[in-house]
Amino acid sequence: MTYTFAEEYDVVVIGAGHAGVEAALATSRMGCKTLLATINLDMVAFMPCNPSIGGSAKGIVVREIDALGGEMGRNIDKTYIQMKMLNTGKGPAVRALRAQADKAKYSLEMKRTVEQQKNLTLRQTMIDEILVEDGRVIGVRTATNQYLAAKAVVVTTGTALRGEIIIGDLKYSSGPNNSLASVTLADNLKDLGLEIGRFKTGTPPRVNARTVDYTATEIQPGDAKPNHFSFLSKDEDYVQDQIPCWLTYTNARSHEIINSNLHRAPMFSGVVKGVGPRYCPSIEDKIVRFADKERHQLFLEPEGADTDEVYIQGLSTSLPEDVQKDLVHSIKGLEHAEMMRTGYAIEYDMIMPHQLRATLETKKISGLFTAGQTNGTSGYEEAAGQGIVAGINAALKVQGKPELILKRSDGYIGVMIDDLVTKGTVEPYRLLTSRAEYRLILRHDNADMRLTEIGRQVGLVNDERYQVFQIHKHQFETEMARLAAIKLKPIKETNERVVAMGFKPLTDALTAKEFMRRPEVTYADVVQFVGPAAEELSDKTIELIETEVKYEGYISKALDQVEKMKRMEEKRIPADIDWDDIDSIATEARQKFKLIAPETIGQASRISGVNPADISILMVYLEGRSRSISKNKAKNND
């Protein structure tokens, strides 16, 4: 079919949520003419669920997005009302930053960033069809029948794809926050031959802050010590006058109300068909699954500095509105709270992620990328992490450059994408620190060390960001070398000072670096012996030095494991392999290999249901195949 295109773009991004804005900013900053299409201009980077960014594992993802040259970290640093480092009493691998966002300001600031970005057009329009010829994307069609040419398309439709909101027995077509649902595009993706799944998520009620009795709850303040998501943010800009959150709990009365109305709960009555998130379940699901628990935590989270809306974190529900009111009023501190918004569940279509390559390009259609909840994940951070990778790869494809694949050892973003494309998901996927086998080297404090060079190589990290990184890296490496070179000897004078500081005396000569390896010794303690660094170091640099020194042995072991896996990742599996041609391989492994089509031995080894014997047989087969091809080439040359 011949189309008359009204406009031509390098990349069209469908959906301006957290995945979409990162994808569009990445492609435009890398020099591609980009259209960012959204159903509603007032919902750019909107937060339909909790008004926060970060948290366990997720906070590290935000740092990784920032290190690659993305926007989420910078944007939340401009618009937070509270900042808090979590898990400070635990090891460095699980520490993560979390910020309460000013919901409206976050969206407006991101919209302004998008509007001012060179090469990027933001437009309110609905995309109804992705145009494909000979297995590759050539453009899109809007709901107003405008044909737009594109060399690549990134689908980031979130929960809008055939979205349906559910409250009690009420069910109607809608995207998040009562926006329009995208139905025709959902049909189009199915017609293109993509396998579609159906997932569910939900939100809690919001209440009026003026009607909450905060004296009956526990205050949850932010941190006084400066911290930021972006490596570009400055300590002097840290907000000290922060807005607190508050902690309360469900109780026996709350549980009684829920149990008495389970027959009216959509997820139990059969109204809900989609699969919900295991790690962020509705309150009715929690009460049923954890019947032995007497109470569940609820956090009262302000939605911004200029609104009285308060989000009840932990009370996600799709119970009827009258039941929700009774439930809210059963909770300590909320006895007289006015409900401003009703909680709801939302069902939506998603693309089964085993159909994607690690670049987030679909295997079936060249130039078609997907990211975010479209791929079956949950959370703004997971969406944004996929968005920036999909955007980078869409730009690289348009420009004819080598693709970017983030490994599991590169970052949590790499872990997430590998999990999705290799293992798939049967429920909304959420990142957890336990999913990362290399979590000691995937920390929040070293995200720039891991990923900024990669962002620079693909053309996304600008000069300003790269200069900040180089200064930080130089100071870190210089100080680590200095500490390794200075010797402390067990002489009387030194040991008197060591004992006076409350430490055990030295018995052997050791470097300043080795001295700091003692659990009780800090960098500040070492400086008292060896003097300060030549340049004043930031708190971030000092934190990185302490962690790298104290966990050096564990980090070294993890890096050895990474090196071993790297060799497996470098062993490519030909795209034209005939899996039925491999003798002795287990039936389940053969079926999984056909479904997922792994691209490397490393990826094949991580597929659920594939055992080491299957991998050994595969490697022997590939070696034999390679020798056979080499012999045939030699014969042809003769």
N, C-alpha and C positions, 0 to 999 in steps of 0.2 A: 504493500500500500504506500502511496505517495502522500506525504504530509506537507502542508504549507505552514512553516514555523513563523510565529509572530516575533519571537525573540530567540536568541541563541546564548547558551551558557556552557561553561565547562562542566559545572556541577550544579545539580539541583538537590537541595536538602528538604525533605518533607517532614515538617514538624519542628517547632521551635521550643521544645522543652530542654531539659538539661543535656541530653545527648545531641539534639539538633544544633544548639548554639555552639557547642564545642566543635562539632563537625564542620559547621559553616565558617566559624572563625578560623579553623585550621586550614581549610581549603583556600579561603580568600587571602590569608596571610602568606600562604605558600605561592600566591600569584595566580590563582584560578578565579575566573569570573564566576561568581556563585549567586544563586538565588536561594534564599531561605523562605520557604512557604509555610505559613501558619494559618490555622482556621480562625484564630483570634489574636489580634495584635496586642491585646491587653493581658495575654497570658504567656508572654515570652519568659522562659526560665521560671515559670510559675511553680509554687509549692502547694499542690493540692492536698498533700498530707502534712507530715510534721514540719514545723518551721525551724529546721535545724540542718546543719551540714557537718559531716564528720562522724566520729564515734569509732568504736573498735573496728579495725581493718579499714573501714570507710575513710577515716581521717588520713590514713596513709595514702589511699588512692587520690585524695584531693591534693596532697603534696606531690604525688607522681604526675598528676595532670599539670600542676604548676611547673614542675621540673621540665616537662616536655614542651612548655610554652603555651599551655592552656589558660583558661580564664577563671575557672571556678574559685580557686584559692584567692586570687586578687579581689574577686567580687565579694566574697563573704568577708574578707578583711576590711572592706569599705562599709559593710552594712550589718555587722553583728551587733547584738545588744548584750551578749554574754559569751565569754570564752573560757573553756575549762579543759585541762589536760586530764584524761582518764587513766586509770590503772597506774598511778604514780608509785604505788607501793609494790608493784610487780616488776618483772624484768623488762628491759628495753624493747623486746620484740613485740610486746602487747600494748605498749603505751600508745595512745592516740589522742589527737586533739578533737574537740567537739565545740561547735559554736551554735548558739541560738541566733537565728536570723531575724532581722526586721523583714518580714515576708514581702511587704509591698515594696520597700526600698531595694531589696535584692533583685526583684523582677525588673523594676524601673532602671536600676543601674546597669543590669545586663542588657536590657533593651537599648539603652543609650550607647553602650559599647558596640553593639551590633550595628546600630544606625550609623555610627561614625566610622565604621571599618571600611577601608578602601577595598574595592573589588567585590563588595557584598551588598546585595539588594534584599531588603526585608519587605515581604508583601503578604497582606491578608488575602489568601485565596485557598480554595480546597483543591487538592490534586485527586482526580478520580481514576487516572489510568497511567501506568508506566508503559511507554512505547518500546517494543522490543522487535528487532529484526535480525534474523540469522543468529539467534542466541546472544545478542548483545543489546544493551540499552542505547536508544537513540534520542529519547526525550520523554516528555510527560504531557498529559492533557488535563487541563483544569476543569472544574465543574461548569465554567462558563464557556467551555469548548475552545479555549485558547491552546494552541499547540506550541510547546516550548522545547527547543532542541537542547540536548545535554549529552555529554560524553560519559558522564557517570551520574548515578542517582543514589542518594543515601536516605533510606527510610527510617525515620525516628518518630513514629506515631504514638509512642507511649501507650496509654490505655484508651485512646480514642478509636482504635480499629474495631469497628462493630461494637463499640462500648454500650453497656447497659447498666444503669444504676438500679440498685435494689434496696428498698426500705420496707421491711415486713413483707406483705404480699404484693406490694407495689413494685412494678418493674417497667422501666421505660428506656428508650434509646437515648443515650447521652454519653459524651465524653466526661472527663473529670470536671468537677465543679459546675455541672450543668451546662457545659459547652457542647457544641455540635459533635456528633459521632461521625466517624469516617466509615461509611458502609460500602460505597461503590468501590473504593480502593481495596477494601478487604476482599471483595469478590474478584477483583482484578488479580490480586496476588495469588489467589487460589487458581484462577484460570491460567496463570503463568506456570502452573505445575508445582508450586511450593506447598509443602505440607504444613497445615495450619493447626495450632492447638488452641485451647481455651483456658485462660487463667482468671483468677479473681484476686482482688485486693480490697482494702477498705480503709475508712477513716473514722475517728471518734467524733462525738459531739463537741461543739465549741460553746463556751459559756462566757457571760459578761463578768469581767474582773471586779466591777463595782458591787457585785452580788455574792462574791466569794468571801468566806470568813477565813482569812489567812492565819489568824491566831490559832486555829485548830489544825494547822499543817506545819510541816518542817521546812525551813528555808534552805535553799540550795544555791549559794552564791557562786559567782564566777571566780577566776583566779586573779589575784593582785599582780602576780609576776607576768610581765609581757610575754605573749606568745602569738604566733601568726601561722596561717596556712601557707601564704606565699613567701618565697625566699626573697622577694623584693620589698616586702613590707618592713617598716622601721619601728623599733621599740618606742620611739618618742610619740608615735601616732596611736599607741595602744589606749583603748578606752578604759578609763578607771571607774567612771560612774556607770556601772553595769546594772542591768535589770535582773533580779534573781528569779529563779524558778522555785517551785514549791512541791513538796512530797506529801502525798496522802495514800490511802489504801482502800481497797474494797473490804467488805466485811460480811458477816453471816447474813445480814439483811439483803445486801447486794446479790449474794449468791442465791438466796431464796427467790428473789424477783426473777433472776435469769432462769433458774430451774423450773419455775412455775410457768414460764412463757416459752419454753423450748419448742413447743408445738407451733409457735408463731415465728420462730427464728428461721429465716430463709435457708440457711445452710443445713438445717436439720429437716425442714419441711419438704425439701426437694426443689425449691425455687432456684437456688444457686446450683449451677451445673459445673462451673469452672473450678479448677484446683487452686486453693488458697496458699498463702505463704506459711510454711512451718515455723519460721523463726520470728514471725510477727503476726500471730494468730489473733482472731477476734476474741473479745472478752468472753463470749458464750462458749467458744471453742476451748479457751483456757479453763473455764469452770468445769467443763465436762471431762477434759483430758487430765486435769490435775485436781480431781475431786477431793483429795486429801489436804490440799492447801487451804488454810483458814483465811488467807488474804493475798491480794496481788498488789504490787506497787503501781501507783499512778502519779505521773508528774504533771503538774500544772505549768504549762509553758506559754508565756506571753507571745503573741503573734507579731508584736512590733511596739515601737515607742509611741506611736500615734493612734493606737487602737485599743479598745477594751477587750477584744477577743482573746480568749485563753483556750489553748489546745489541751485536751486531756489525754496525754500520752499514756497508752496502755489500755484505753477503753474503746478501741476500734469495735464497731458493732453495726449490724444491719437489722437489729430488732425494730419493731414498729415504734413510731415516734412517741406514743403514750408510754410505752415500756421504757424507752430511753430516758424520759423525764423522771419516772419513778426511780430508775437506776441511779441517775445523777444525784437525785435528792437523798438517796440512801448513804451517800459517801460523806465522810467527815469533812467539814469545811464547805461542802456544796449543798447543804440542806435547803438553802433558799436561792440557789444559783439559777439565773435565767439562761435558758438554752438559746443561743443565738443561731446556731446551725445544727442540723440533725446529722448524725453519723449515717454513713451509707456504705454498702459494698458496691464494687463495680466489676463487672465481667468484661473481658476483652479478648480479641484474637491476638495471637502471637505466632511468630515463625519458629518452628522447631529448629533449634540451633545446630543440630548435626548436619544441616544442609549448607553450613558456612565453612569457609576456609579460615585460617587463623588471622587473615587480613580483614575479616568480617565481610568479604565479598561472597555472594552466593555462588555455589559450585555450578548451578544450572544456568545462570545468566551472567555473562561478562559485563562488568561495569555497574552491577546492582549490589549495593552494600546495605546492611541493616545494623541498627545499634539501639541499645537501651532496652526498655521493657518490651519492645517489639521482639527481642531475642529471648524473652523469658526471665529477665532479671527483675529485682526489686530495688528500689532506692535511687535517689538522685545521683549519688556518687558513682555507683556501678554504671548508671546510664551515661554520665559524663565521661567516665573512663573509656567506655566503648566508643562514644561519640568522637573523641579526639583521635583514636586509632583508625576508625572508619574514615574520618575526614582526611587524615594524613595519607592513607592508602588510596583514597579516591583521587586526591591530588597527584600522588606519585604515578598512578595509572594513566591519568590524563596527560601527564608530562613524559610518559614513557620511561620512567625511572624505576630502579629496583624497589620492590615492596618492603614494608616494614612488618616484621613479626616479632612481637615481644615475647621472650621466653619466660618460663615460670621463675627463673632465677633473676630476671630483670625487674620484676615488680608484681604487685598484687593484680594490676591490670592484666599482666601476662598469665597469671594463675587463673583469673576469672575467664578470660577468653579461651584458654586451653581447656578448662573444665567444660565450658559450654559446647565447644565444637568437637571435643573428644568424647565426653561422657553424656552430653545432652542434659536435659533437666525435665523432671516430671512435675515440678512445682516452681513457683517464683524463686529464683536463685538469689541468695544473699551471701555476700563475702563474709568470711569468718577467718580469724588468724589461724585456726586449726586446719584450714584448707591449704595453707602454704607450708610445704616441707622445708623451705629455706627461710622461714620467717625471721631468723636471727640476722640475716643479711638484708631483709626487706623491711627496714625500720623507717619510722617517720623522719628521723634525723639525717638519713643519708640518701633520701630520694633524689636530690640534685646530683650527688656523686654517681648514682646509678643511671640517670636518664637524661641529664641536660646535654651531654655530648651527643646522644642519639637525636634529641630534638634539634640540635644545631646542625647535624648532618643532613636531616631531611628538610631543613630550611624553615623551621618553625620558631626556633629560639632566636630572638633579635639581638642586636649588639649590646643593648643596655643589660638585658638579662644575662647574656653570656659573660659580660665583664664582671658583674656581681659574682657569678659562679667562679670565674677564674681567680678572683681575689680570695674568696672563701677556700677554694681548693689549695691555692698556694700557701695560705696561712696554716692550713691543716697539715699539709705535707711537710712544711718547713719546721713546724713545732714538733711533729712526731719524730723527725730526724734528729732534732736537737735533744729531745728527751732520751732518745736511744743512744746518743753519743756521750752524755754526761754520766760520769761514774760517781757513786756514793760509796765511800769506804768505811768499814766498821771501826773507825778510830774513836777515841774517847769523846772528842768535841762533838762529832756528828751524833753519836749515840745519846749524849746528854740532851741534845736538842730533840731527838726522836722520842726519847722517854718523856721529856717535858711536854710534848704534844699528845701524850697518852698512847703512844704506839710501842710495840715490842722493839727492842734494840736490834740493830743489824748484826748478823753473825758472819756474813760474807759480803764481799764487794758486789754491788749490783748497780744497774743503770737506773736513772730517774724513772724511766718507763717501767722497769721491773718493780720498782718501789711502789708506783701508782697501781700496780696490779693487785696490791693488797686490798681487800674489800672495804676496809675502813678509811683508806687514804684517798683523798680527792685531789684534783688538779691544783686547787688552791693551796693544799698542804705541800705539794711538791714544789710549787713556785717559791715557797718560803726557803727552800734549800738551794734552788738553782736560779732564782731570779725570774722576772717576767719575760715573756717572749719579746722579740725585737719590735713587733707591732702589737697594738692592743687587740685582743681577740674578743669576738662577740660571744654571747652566751651559747649560741648555736654551735660555734666552732669548738668551744670548751666541752659542751655536751657530747659532740661527736668524738673528740679525742678521748674522753673518759670511757665511753662505751667501747670504742675500738680497742683500747688498751686492756680493759678489764675482761673483755670477752674474746680476746685475740685467739686463744686456743680453740674455742668453739667455732668462731668465725672461720678459722683456717680449715677445720674439718668440713664445714659446710661448703666452702669454696672447692675443696677436693671433690665432694659429691657433685657439685655443679660441673666441674671439669669432666668427670666421667659421663655425666648425662649429655654434655655438649657433644661428645664423640658420637653418641647415639642420635642426637638431633641432626648431625651433619650427614648421616647416612640416609639419603633420599630414597623414597619409593617411587618408581616410575608411574606416571599417571595412567599409562596403558596396560598396567599389570592385569593379568587374568587370574583372579583369586581361585577359580575352579581348577586351575592348572597346577596348584600346589598340593602335592600328595601329603597325607598324614596329618594335615592340620585339622584341629578340632572343628566340628560343625558350627558350634557357637562362635568361635573365633572367625571362621569364614563369613558367617552372616554379619558379624559386627564390622569386619573389614570392608565388606561390600556396601554397608550402610554408611559408614563414616569416611571411607576412602582416605586413610591416614597418609600424610605426605612424608613422614620420616619414621625411622625405627623407634625413636623416642616416643613419638605420639602413639604409635601402634601399641607400645608396651603399656601405655596408661589407659587403654580402653578396657572398660569393665567387661569381665568374662574372658579376657585374653590372658593366658598364663605364660610363664617363661618358656615352656616347651614349644608353644606356638611361635614365639619370637625367634627361638633358635632355628626352627624349621624354615621360617620366613627368611632369615639371614642366609642360611645355606642355599635356599632357592635363588635369592638375589645374586649371590656370588656366582652360582652356576650360570645364571642368565647372563651376567656380565661377561663371563669368560666366553660363552657361546657367541655373544654379539661381537666380541673382540676378534674371535676366530673368523667369523663371517666377513668382517671388515678386511682382515688380512687376506683372505681368499679373493675378495673382490679387487683388492689392490694388485694382487698377482695377475 
